[in-house]
Amino acid sequence: MRRSRAELQAAEHVSGHLLCVAVLGGHARPQAAWPYSIPLAA
């Protein structure tokens, strides 16, 4: 099955966001890392 471009972009965004969460998850204050995870996951 072929995926639409929007679906691929959404999957890349989610996977990128999860990667950022995994990398930044060790911080004492995750909410402080939130602004940095947005551009990295975009």
Residue pairs with C-beta under 8 A, 6 or more apart in sequence:
3 11
13 41
13 42
16 40
16 41
16 42
17 37
17 41
19 40
19 41
20 36
20 37
20 40
20 41
21 37
24 30
24 33
24 36
24 37
27 33
